[in-house]
């Protein structure tokens, strides 16, 4: 699309206005996203074909239906009592102490995010976290923020762990093992630092009811299982779904299709009513994502993001250390402002031009800088990564709202520390050691 100057200016103004509304919470985030999307369509920055059918500048239906499918699976699992079982088990293993509980939950989240993907992981872990906090009398908001961040750090380690990695792999040809060997060690180090950092960052969340925590230690977690037969069926379907996620590249099946197939099979064998398995679907979160995708896609459509990327590429020239540094820090900043999925989708062709067909470590480092910057930069704000949006949506639905700025004041610290530690890793591995 060739956009007029007034459309470009208007699209930027609409996006900035919607972002400010979301950040200040003057308008509910779903309303802000929908109004922003409608205005983008009204000014012609996007249209029906682009918004609903464009792979590069429209709604990412793979993300929407991946979320929907996993939300249905979580809705069925909730009926079995599995989350209560895991909540009591985790609280007992941590001795009922909030910091120990948070370390255990964050570690579980990071590992699961690498094996699955961060959105699926938080959908499974967040209900457990809410129950654990209720059992020991702790406020859950800080726990939930930490889990979202742990999912983004852990998801960085593998090709399927974070949606931006899938986009990068598709464009660059990098394999699952390439991601694991190159970013896995960095993710482990950063998780270690993060687990120390949360002791200070979330110290205000570690007050709890000692009597309730002591009472948890006497509970038998096995008594929490309400429907063993449905649990067995659900775990089989969940396991097959997870295998499908791991093999989706080889099977040439999108993760969203795997999630919907898993949800369909589980609904069929569960014999639950629609009210029961749809109870956990976060409709507001899905609508917010759709509006956000349309707004960011409009910026892509009128050429704003491409223009910024080309200016950066021209400034870099053949100085690959400078390019790596710019991509790392620039991606961290921009991924905090716009969702990291459309950002990476836009930047990948530009990085591909810079890397070309070369396999030299200095050029390939640009791909890793883009992945690390986008994945970790997603921690900066409440809308920087899909996992953040899902977590804050579930928190609000359970009467534990997390404001944009509460998430962001923690997120900026975590992002700054993890990005600062990532630069020496990339420099040493690809520019010094080669």
N, C-alpha and C positions, 0 to 999 in steps of 0.2 A: 504494500500500500504506500502511495506517495501522499504524505500528509502536508496540509498547508501549515504555515507558520503559526497561525492562530490556534489550530488544532493541537499542535505540539505544546504551546504555552498553556492552553486550556486543560490538556490532559495532565500536565505536571501540576497545575493548580488544583485540579480535582483530587489527584493522588495525595498531595501534601495536605489538603484540607481534610480528607478522610483519615489520613494517618494521625493528624493532630487530634481529630475527634476521638479516635481510638485510644491514643496515648493519654489524653486528658480525661477520658471517660465522660465527656460532656454528653455524648450520645452513646447508647449501647453499641458495642462493637458490631453486632449483626446488622443493626440499622445503618451504621456508618458504611459498612461494606456494601450493603445492598444499594444505598443511595449513591455511593461512589460508582458502583458498577452501572447503575442506570444512567448517571450523568455521562460516563464514558461512551455509552451507546448513543445517548442523545446528541453529543457533540460530534459523533462520527469517528471518534478515535478507535472504535471497534464496531463490529456489526454482528448480526446473528451467526453468519458463517464462521467468522473468526472466533467469536466468544464461545461457541458451542462445538465447533468442529476442527479448529486449528490445533495442530499438535504443539506448535511453538508459542502461540499467543492466545490460547483459549483455556477453558477449564480443563484441568488434568483429571479426566474421569477415572483414570487408573487409581489415583490417590483417593478420590471420593468413594469409589466402590470397594477399594481395599479397606477403607475405614468402616464402611457400612457392613461388609461381610464379617469383619472381626468384631464389630460391636454386637452383631447378632450372636456370634459364637460365645462372646463374653456373657451375653444375656442368658443363654442356655446354661453355661457353666455356673452362673450365680445360683441357679435353682438347685444345684447339687449340694451346696455347702462347702465346695472346695476352697473358696476364698477364706471362709472362717477357719478351716483346717490349717491353711498355710499361715494365716495371721497368728493363730495361737502358737503354731510351731516356731515361727520366727521370733515372737515375743519371748518364748521360753528359752530358745537358744541364746538370745541376747540378754538373758537375765532380767528382762523388763526395763533395762536402762535405755533411754531414748537415743543417745548417741550410738550405742552399740546396735540398736535396732536399725538406725538410719544407715550405718556402715554396711550391715548385712543386706538391707534392701537395695542400696545403691550398687553393691557388688553384684547381686543377683540381676539387677536391671542392666548393668553394663555388659555382663556376659551374655544375657539373653538377647540384648540388642545387636550384638555381633553375630549371633547365630541365627536370629530371625531378622527383624527390622525394628527400629526404635518405636514406631507407631504401634505395631502389634504388641510390643513389650509393655508399653505404658498402659495400654488397654487392659492387659492382664494383671499388672502389678499395682496399679492405682487403687482398685477396689480392695486389695489386700492391705495396702497402706492405710486406707481410711479405717478399716476394721482394727488394725493393730493400734493406731492412735486412740481409737475409741476405747479399746480394752485397757490401755495403760493411762488414759486420761490426759493425753498430750494433744496440743493443737496441731492439725495436720498440714497447714499451709506451707510451712518451711520444708517439711518432708517432701511434699509434692513438687515443689520447685526444684529441690535437689535431685529428685528422681528424673525429672525431665532433662536436667543437665547431664546426669550420668548416662541417660539413654543416648544422648547426642555424642558424648565422648566415646562410649562403647561402640556405637554404631559406625563410627569412623573407621573401625578396624577392618571391616570386610566390605566386599562389593554390594552385598544385599543389606548391610546394616543401616544405611541411611539413603533415602531416595536420590540425593545428588550423586552418590557414588555410582548408582545404576546408570545415570545419564552420562557420567564421565566414562564409564567402562564401554558403553555403547559407541561413543564417539572415538575413543582412543584405542580400543582393542585390548585394553589391559584386562587381565584375567582375575578370577577370584583369588588365586594364590599370589598374584602381584600385589593386590591390596593387602592381603594378610601379612605378607612378608615385609612390605614397605611401611604400612601404617599401623600394623598390629603392635610392634614394639613401642611406638610413640603413644598409642592409646593406653597401653599398660602403665607406662610412666606417668602419663597425665592423670589416670585414675588414682594412682597412688598419691599424687599431689592433691587431687581433688578431695580425697577422703580425709586428708589432714586439714585442708582449707575449710571444709564444712563444719569442723569442730568450732571454728571461730565465727564463720559467717552466720550459722544458724543456731548459735548458742541460746538465743531467746526462745527457741522452740523446744528446748530440752527440759522444761519444767513438766512434771507429771505427777500423778497420784500414786504414791508409794503403796497404799493399801490395795488399790485396784491392780497395780503391777504384781504385787505379791499374790493376789488371788488368781492371776493368770497362770502362775507357776504350778498351781494345783489342778489345772484343767487337763482333761484328756482330749487332745485334738481330734481323736477318732470319732468322738461323739458328735462332732460338728457336721459330719456327713449325713445329709438328710435322704439322699436317694442314691444308694450305691450302684444300682443297675444303670441309671442314667449317667452316673459319673464314669463308669467303665466305658459306656458307648461314647461319651463326650471326649474322653481321653484318647480313644482310638482315632476318632475323627480329627481331633486336634493334632495328634502325632502325624497323621497322613497329610494334614494341611501344612504342617511345618516342613515335612519332607518335600512337599510340593514347592514351598518357598525356596528351599535350598537347591532344587533341581529345575527351577523355572526357566533358567537360561538354556539348559540342555533340552528341555521339553518344548521350548519355544511357546510357553504359555505365560501370559502376564500375571504378576502377583495378584492383581485384582480379581482375575478369573479364578485363581486358586482359592482366594478368600471366599468368593461367592459360591463356588462349588462346595467348599467345606461347610459354609453356613447352610446351604440348601440341604445337604446330606444330614447335617445335625438336626435341623428342624424336622426333617422327615422321620428320623429314628427317635426323636425325643418325645413325640406325640404331645407337645405342649401347645397351648393356645397362643394365638398371635400376640395377645396382650402381654403374655409372660416373656416371650423371647424378644419382643420389640421394646421392652421397658428400658433397656440400657442403651438404645440408639440415641446418640447425641445429635438430634436434628439441627439444633442451633449451630453446632460446630461445623456440620456439613454445609449448611447454608453460608456460614461465614467464609469457609474455604472457597466456595464457588464465587462469591463476591470478590474476594481477594485475588483469585486467579484472573477474573475478568479485568480488574483494575491494573494489575501488573502486566497482564497480556496486552492491554491497550498501550502501555508505555513501550512494550516491545514492538507493537504493531506500527506505531508512529515513528519508531526509530530512535527513541531517547536512549535506551540502554545500549543499543548497538553503537550509537555515536560515542557514548562515554567509553565503551570498551575499545573502540578504534583509536580514540585520542590517547588512551593509555598505551596501546600497542605501538603507536607512532613514537611516543615519548621514550619507550624502552629501547627500540631498535634491536641490536644484537647483543645487548648487555643482559645476559641471562640471570645473573645474580640479582641485578636490579629488578628484572621482570619477576623473578620468584618472590622477591621481597614485596613488590607492589601487589602481586596477585594474592599473597598470603594476607597482608594487612588490609588491602582493599576489599577482598572477598569477605573478610571478617566484618568490616564496617557495613558493606552493602547487604550482606545476608542478615544483619540485624534489622535493617530497614525494610527490606522486602523479603518474602519467604525465600529460603535458599533453593527451592526447587526451580521456580522460573528463572531465578538469577543464574544458576548453573546451566540451565538449558540455553540461555542467551550467550553466556560467556564461552561455552564449550567450543563453538566453531572458531572463535577468535584465538583461543589457546591452541586449537588444532593447527591453525595457520602458523603460529609461532613455532610449534614443535616440528611440524612437517613430518617427513618420514624418518627423521633422525632418531636413533636409539641411544644417543649420548646421554649420560646421566644428567648433565646440566640442563638439557632440553626437557627430558622426561620429568625432571623435578618440577616443571611448571604444572603438570597435571596434579602432582601430589600437593603442590601449594594451593591450587584451586580447591581440591577436595578438603584439605585440612582447614583452609580459611572459611569455606562455606559451612562445613560441618560444625566447627567450633564457634564460628560467628553466629550460628543459629541460636546459641545460648544467650546472646546479648539482650534480646527482648522477648516479650511474650508471644510475638508473632513471627519470630525469626526462623522457627522450625516447626514442622508439622506436629511433632511430639509436644511442643510447648502449648500449641493451640488446643490439642486434645486434652492435656492435663488441666489447663485452666478451665476448659469447658466442663469437664467432669466435676472439678472442684466447685464451680458455681452451682451446678445442678444439685450438689449435696450440701448446699448452704455454707460453703467455705470459700467465698469468692477471693480470688487473687487479683489485685489490681495490676494494671500494666506497669506502673512505676515500682510496685513492690517487687515484681519479678525482675524488672530491669536493673534495679539498684544492686541486686545480687548478680544478675547476669553479666553486667559490665565488668565486675571484678573477676569473675570466673573466666570470661572471654579474654580479658587483658592478660591474666596470668598464663592461661594455656597457650595463647598465641605467642606470647613472649618466649615461652619455653620451646615452642615448635620451631621457631626460626633457627636456633643453633643446631637442632637435629637435622633439619633440611640442609643447612649449610655444610655441616660436617659430612653428612652421608653422601651428598651428591656433588659438592664443589671441592671438598678437601680430600675425602677418601675415594670419591668417584665410584 
